[in-house]
């Protein structure tokens, strides 16, 4: 995975959820908009502070998180 420079985490912003460039726009919001059928152009028009690359990185981050596997400590020690 490439370095995601637009995804930020700050406990003071949206409870530490992954956000876009420190804004109050979460990755989950962008993914939800895409999943509900919104076109990128619609999203960019509705949220003029977003950029095309913000959407790309949000989707890249979400895809990476879905593939990440968490192993319980009990299994990792065996």
Secondary structure, DSSP 8 states (H G I E B T S, - for coil): ----SSEE--TTSGGG--EETTSS-BHHHHHHHHHTT--HHHHHHHSTT--HHHHHHHHHHHHHHHH-----HHHHT-
